[in-house]
Structure formats: C-alpha cells, structure tokens
Amino acid sequence: MEDIAGKTFDVVIVGSGPAGLTAALYAARADLNPIVFEGPEPGGQLMQTTDVENYPGYPEGVMGPQMMQDFREQAQRFGADTRYGMVTNIEFDERPYKITIDEEVDIKAKSIIISTGASAKWLGLDSEQKMRGKGVSACATCDGAFFRDQHVIVVGGGDTAMEEATFLTKFASKVTVLHRRQELRASKTMQQRAFNDKKIEFMWDTELEEVLGEDAVDGVKVINNETREITTLDDVKGVFIAIGHKPNTDLFKGVLEMDDVGYIKTKGQSTKTDMPGIFASGDAMDAVYRQAVTAAGTGCKAALDAESYLAEMEVSQEAVAEEHWK
C-alpha cells in the first residue's frame, strides 16, 4: 500500500462484489483509473455461493467464486487497480475526500463509489455455518431451484421469510416455516398469502437446533421453545435463513442519508447520495432486489454518475481559472 500513499484518485471504489467490480470496469474503460479496495470479503456474498444459474452469460451456470474472478479479471484488463485492503476511515469535511486504508495508509479521492453490500443475518449455529453453500442459504431466488421436489425449511417470521417461503413453493414439494413465536411479524397480506398456500406449513414456537449432514443437508433438528422437545426432520434437504439483512454501511452512518435499517438513500433513479461526489451501488442501497445482476446494474450507473460528476467538476474548475486570469 505504500506505493499509493498520499496519491489522489479520480475514483475510489469501496467493496468488490458485482456492483463494485462492474463500477470498476466502467470507470476503467472511461480512463478514470479506478482503484478498488476489496474489503473484508473480496468478491462479496457470491464467494459463499456454489452454483449461480441466474446470471446472464453463463448458460451452464458458474461457481460464485469463479464468477467474481471473471468480473475482477475483466475490470483489471481495462486498467482497474484491485487491492486487498479495507477502508477504515473517510474524512467527509473537505474535498478531495481523505481515505484511510487498513488504519495506516492515507489517499485522496475526487469521487467515491460505495459498494460495500449487505450481509445476511445468521442464527450463529456452528452447523449452520458449516453447511453454508451446501444446502444452507439466505437467498431463495438464488438457490431455490436446486431443491426441486424436495422438503425445505425457512427460518423467520417477517415479510422476508414469507416471500422466501412463497417463492420456494415453485420448486419444493413442501416448505416448512420455523418461527420462534406463536404469531408472525409479516404484514397481513404476506401472512395470508403464505397461509393460503397448501405447500407451506408452520411450526410455531420452534427454532432450528442443528443442521445435519456433511457434504449436503441431510435433515435438521428443531426444538420447541415451550416443551424443549427436540424433533428430527430427516427429509429436509434445504435450509433457508430469512431473518433479514444488514447493509454494511456503518462507515457512513451519521454522514449519508439512510433508511431505518441502514440502506443508503440515493436521489431519484441515480446513484447520487446527499454528499457531492459520493455514489452508492449494490446491496448497500438496495433493500428490495438484492441480486447479482441488479447490483451490477447499479455499479454501472454509479461509474457513469461518477464520470459525469468529474467532467462537471473539471469544467467548473476551468471556468474558475479562466475568470481568475481575466
């Protein structure tokens, strides 16, 4: 990192999932010489995904890590500088913005593209973490098709859980929703939709105790919160954790406008935030879709928005200089 200390960059991209690397590709092709800091999880959530079958251009499907390597290599081909490193501080009170990497190297940025993503909330079970990508997922639209004609469970009781359960009925033979309480937190409309679906059943006052299996899910153990009785559901082949997502935006709290959960708000159809020269893309600003292809689309938009911003800044500076010499 010492080779970049003190340098000023046109575009600094924070995060390296589909949004960040797409932004890097577009910025590099615009000769903006972007630098990408890949953060604590280079490649984003797709690094935890085995097969990706819903991204255009991969007719046979692709492994998540391979897909992100393809994204990275394409951006690098046009000159993007991608680096392991974490942005640990940004000083927002003056421009160019001063950015600290790994708490020790300072650089400056004329514009910043935020693509830090969002992380699924997990239960914290050892077996859950062990089986991630082997039948345990936090994204039904990503992985639901792998469980055609099989029994799956959904853990959660909010709108996300009901959406996941309803979506999974397109593939699964049965969907069991585990909820730790006696009533759902989901909206009445989402509840009714789930209650009316004959493929969905509910286990109330019940929590996931353990995911069984080695190379693939081979059943689960669940525990009733009232009786403390443990039951084994040995025909379950898929486990979907649907207890929400947390956007990775703590670095920008108190500075950028966000919703109650922490998703960054942008202006209209653009990726512009309420700070000049700072743009948000991907799951850091998208609480609705959270797909690789939509994240990539916002990464493209962020790079184009940054390019336009930098061009306007250059014109403005030239005008000021011309006025000065009159």
PESULCOR-V911459 format. One record per residue. N is the residue number from 1. RES is the residue in three letters. SS is DSSP state (a for helix, b for strand, c for the rest). D_CENTER is the distance of its C-alpha to the mean C-alpha in Angstrom with 2 decimals. Layout:
N_RES_SS_D_CENTER ; N_RES_SS_D_CENTER
This chain:
1_MET_c_26.18 ; 2_GLU_a_29.72 ; 3_ASP_a_30.12 ; 4_ILE_a_27.81 ; 5_ALA_c_29.04 ; 6_GLY_c_30.30 ; 7_LYS_c_29.19 ; 8_THR_b_27.86 ; 9_PHE_b_25.15 ; 10_ASP_b_24.64 ; 11_VAL_b_20.86 ; 12_VAL_b_18.66 ; 13_ILE_b_15.00 ; 14_VAL_b_12.88 ; 15_GLY_c_10.06 ; 16_SER_c_10.25 ; 17_GLY_c_7.52 ; 18_PRO_a_8.80 ; 19_ALA_a_8.89 ; 20_GLY_a_10.67 ; 21_LEU_a_12.93 ; 22_THR_a_13.87 ; 23_ALA_a_14.76 ; 24_ALA_a_16.72 ; 25_LEU_a_18.53 ; 26_TYR_a_19.64 ; 27_ALA_a_20.63 ; 28_ALA_a_22.51 ; 29_ARG_a_24.36 ; 30_ALA_c_25.39 ; 31_ASP_c_26.95 ; 32_LEU_c_24.91 ; 33_ASN_c_24.52 ; 34_PRO_c_20.91 ; 35_ILE_b_19.91 ; 36_VAL_b_16.44 ; 37_PHE_b_15.75 ; 38_GLU_c_13.33 ; 39_GLY_c_12.79 ; 40_PRO_c_13.05 ; 41_GLU_c_10.86 ; 42_PRO_c_11.88 ; 43_GLY_c_10.09 ; 44_GLY_a_6.70 ; 45_GLN_a_6.10 ; 46_LEU_a_8.61 ; 47_MET_a_11.12 ; 48_GLN_a_11.56 ; 49_THR_c_12.27 ; 50_THR_c_15.93 ; 51_ASP_b_16.75 ; 52_VAL_b_14.83 ; 53_GLU_c_17.38 ; 54_ASN_c_15.87 ; 55_TYR_c_15.13 ; 56_PRO_c_18.28 ; 57_GLY_c_20.54 ; 58_TYR_c_20.29 ; 59_PRO_c_23.05 ; 60_GLU_c_23.47 ; 61_GLY_c_19.82 ; 62_VAL_b_18.26 ; 63_MET_b_16.91 ; 64_GLY_a_13.26 ; 65_PRO_a_14.55 ; 66_GLN_a_17.21 ; 67_MET_a_15.08 ; 68_MET_a_13.20 ; 69_GLN_a_16.72 ; 70_ASP_a_17.99 ; 71_PHE_a_15.58 ; 72_ARG_a_16.66 ; 73_GLU_a_20.30 ; 74_GLN_a_20.42 ; 75_ALA_a_19.25 ; 76_GLN_a_21.72 ; 77_ARG_a_24.42 ; 78_PHE_c_24.60 ; 79_GLY_c_24.69 ; 80_ALA_c_21.26 ; 81_ASP_b_21.54 ; 82_THR_b_18.61 ; 83_ARG_b_19.17 ; 84_TYR_c_18.18 ; 85_GLY_c_18.16 ; 86_MET_c_16.48 ; 87_VAL_b_17.13 ; 88_THR_b_18.97 ; 89_ASN_b_20.69 ; 90_ILE_b_21.15 ; 91_GLU_b_24.45 ; 92_PHE_c_24.08 ; 93_ASP_c_27.81 ; 94_GLU_c_28.95 ; 95_ARG_c_28.08 ; 96_PRO_c_27.25 ; 97_TYR_b_24.58 ; 98_LYS_b_25.23 ; 99_ILE_b_22.33 ; 100_THR_b_22.85 ; 101_ILE_b_21.32 ; 102_ASP_c_21.61 ; 103_GLU_c_23.99 ; 104_GLU_c_26.70 ; 105_VAL_b_26.34 ; 106_ASP_b_26.44 ; 107_ILE_b_25.74 ; 108_LYS_b_25.71 ; 109_ALA_b_23.54 ; 110_LYS_b_24.89 ; 111_SER_b_21.43 ; 112_ILE_b_17.90 ; 113_ILE_b_14.64 ; 114_ILE_b_11.69 ; 115_SER_c_8.41 ; 116_THR_c_7.32 ; 117_GLY_c_3.65 ; 118_ALA_b_3.91 ; 119_SER_b_5.96 ; 120_ALA_b_8.07 ; 121_LYS_c_11.56 ; 122_TRP_c_14.15 ; 123_LEU_c_17.90 ; 124_GLY_c_18.85 ; 125_LEU_c_21.33 ; 126_ASP_a_22.36 ; 127_SER_a_22.72 ; 128_GLU_a_19.26 ; 129_GLN_a_17.75 ; 130_LYS_a_20.46 ; 131_MET_c_19.69 ; 132_ARG_b_15.90 ; 133_GLY_c_15.77 ; 134_LYS_c_19.42 ; 135_GLY_c_19.29 ; 136_VAL_b_16.98 ; 137_SER_b_13.61 ; 138_ALA_c_11.16 ; 139_CYS_c_10.79 ; 140_ALA_a_14.22 ; 141_THR_a_13.68 ; 142_CYS_a_12.37 ; 143_ASP_a_15.19 ; 144_GLY_a_17.78 ; 145_ALA_a_20.14 ; 146_PHE_a_20.88 ; 147_PHE_a_22.71 ; 148_ARG_c_25.28 ; 149_ASP_c_28.37 ; 150_GLN_c_27.13 ; 151_HIS_b_26.79 ; 152_VAL_b_23.33 ; 153_ILE_b_22.44 ; 154_VAL_b_19.81 ; 155_VAL_b_19.56 ; 156_GLY_c_19.25 ; 157_GLY_c_21.24 ; 158_GLY_c_19.24 ; 159_ASP_a_18.26 ; 160_THR_a_15.06 ; 161_ALA_a_17.41 ; 162_MET_a_19.99 ; 163_GLU_a_17.77 ; 164_GLU_a_16.64 ; 165_ALA_a_20.30 ; 166_THR_a_21.72 ; 167_PHE_a_19.56 ; 168_LEU_a_20.52 ; 169_THR_c_24.17 ; 170_LYS_c_24.07 ; 171_PHE_c_24.08 ; 172_ALA_c_25.07 ; 173_SER_c_28.69 ; 174_LYS_b_27.89 ; 175_VAL_b_25.00 ; 176_THR_b_25.77 ; 177_VAL_b_23.90 ; 178_LEU_b_24.37 ; 179_HIS_c_24.60 ; 180_ARG_c_26.07 ; 181_ARG_c_28.08 ; 182_GLN_c_30.69 ; 183_GLU_c_28.89 ; 184_LEU_c_25.44 ; 185_ARG_c_23.43 ; 186_ALA_c_22.21 ; 187_SER_c_23.93 ; 188_LYS_a_27.33 ; 189_THR_a_26.41 ; 190_MET_a_23.54 ; 191_GLN_a_25.87 ; 192_GLN_a_28.71 ; 193_ARG_a_26.80 ; 194_ALA_a_25.90 ; 195_PHE_a_29.44 ; 196_ASN_c_30.98 ; 197_ASP_c_29.25 ; 198_LYS_c_31.70 ; 199_LYS_c_29.15 ; 200_ILE_b_27.40 ; 201_GLU_b_29.17 ; 202_PHE_b_28.47 ; 203_MET_b_29.27 ; 204_TRP_c_29.79 ; 205_ASP_c_30.00 ; 206_THR_b_28.32 ; 207_GLU_b_25.64 ; 208_LEU_b_24.31 ; 209_GLU_b_26.51 ; 210_GLU_b_25.79 ; 211_VAL_b_24.22 ; 212_LEU_b_27.01 ; 213_GLY_b_27.10 ; 214_GLU_c_26.77 ; 215_ASP_c_25.31 ; 216_ALA_c_24.20 ; 217_VAL_b_24.14 ; 218_ASP_b_27.78 ; 219_GLY_b_27.97 ; 220_VAL_b_26.94 ; 221_LYS_b_28.94 ; 222_VAL_b_28.57 ; 223_ILE_b_30.54 ; 224_ASN_b_32.21 ; 225_ASN_c_31.97 ; 226_GLU_c_35.53 ; 227_THR_c_37.49 ; 228_ARG_c_35.35 ; 229_GLU_c_36.13 ; 230_ILE_b_33.86 ; 231_THR_b_33.50 ; 232_THR_b_32.36 ; 233_LEU_b_30.74 ; 234_ASP_c_31.56 ; 235_ASP_c_30.57 ; 236_VAL_b_26.83 ; 237_LYS_b_24.84 ; 238_GLY_b_21.26 ; 239_VAL_b_19.41 ; 240_PHE_b_16.43 ; 241_ILE_b_15.15 ; 242_ALA_c_14.37 ; 243_ILE_c_14.86 ; 244_GLY_c_11.89 ; 245_HIS_b_8.59 ; 246_LYS_b_8.94 ; 247_PRO_b_7.35 ; 248_ASN_c_8.34 ; 249_THR_c_11.09 ; 250_ASP_a_14.23 ; 251_LEU_a_15.70 ; 252_PHE_a_16.16 ; 253_LYS_c_17.51 ; 254_GLY_c_21.04 ; 255_VAL_c_20.76 ; 256_LEU_c_18.38 ; 257_GLU_c_18.64 ; 258_MET_b_15.99 ; 259_ASP_c_16.19 ; 260_ASP_c_17.30 ; 261_VAL_c_13.97 ; 262_GLY_c_12.80 ; 263_TYR_c_10.88 ; 264_ILE_b_12.71 ; 265_LYS_c_15.39 ; 266_THR_c_16.47 ; 267_LYS_c_19.93 ; 268_GLY_c_20.74 ; 269_GLN_c_19.21 ; 270_SER_c_18.52 ; 271_THR_c_15.80 ; 272_LYS_b_18.48 ; 273_THR_c_18.10 ; 274_ASP_c_21.31 ; 275_MET_c_21.96 ; 276_PRO_c_23.68 ; 277_GLY_c_21.99 ; 278_ILE_b_18.51 ; 279_PHE_b_15.85 ; 280_ALA_b_12.28 ; 281_SER_c_9.83 ; 282_GLY_a_6.52 ; 283_ASP_a_4.18 ; 284_ALA_a_6.67 ; 285_MET_c_9.24 ; 286_ASP_c_8.48 ; 287_ALA_c_9.42 ; 288_VAL_c_11.08 ; 289_TYR_c_9.92 ; 290_ARG_c_6.21 ; 291_GLN_c_7.81 ; 292_ALA_a_8.12 ; 293_VAL_a_11.30 ; 294_THR_a_10.49 ; 295_ALA_a_7.91 ; 296_ALA_a_10.88 ; 297_GLY_a_13.24 ; 298_THR_a_12.09 ; 299_GLY_a_12.20 ; 300_CYS_a_15.69 ; 301_LYS_a_16.59 ; 302_ALA_a_15.71 ; 303_ALA_a_17.93 ; 304_LEU_a_20.64 ; 305_ASP_a_20.54 ; 306_ALA_a_20.90 ; 307_GLU_a_23.70 ; 308_SER_a_25.46 ; 309_TYR_a_25.24 ; 310_LEU_a_26.70 ; 311_ALA_a_29.42 ; 312_GLU_a_30.39 ; 313_MET_a_30.57 ; 314_GLU_a_32.82 ; 315_VAL_a_35.07 ; 316_SER_a_35.32 ; 317_GLN_a_36.29 ; 318_GLU_a_38.83 ; 319_ALA_a_40.32 ; 320_VAL_a_40.70 ; 321_ALA_a_42.35 ; 322_GLU_a_44.66 ; 323_GLU_a_45.69 ; 324_HIS_a_46.39 ; 325_TRP_c_48.83 ; 326_LYS_c_50.75
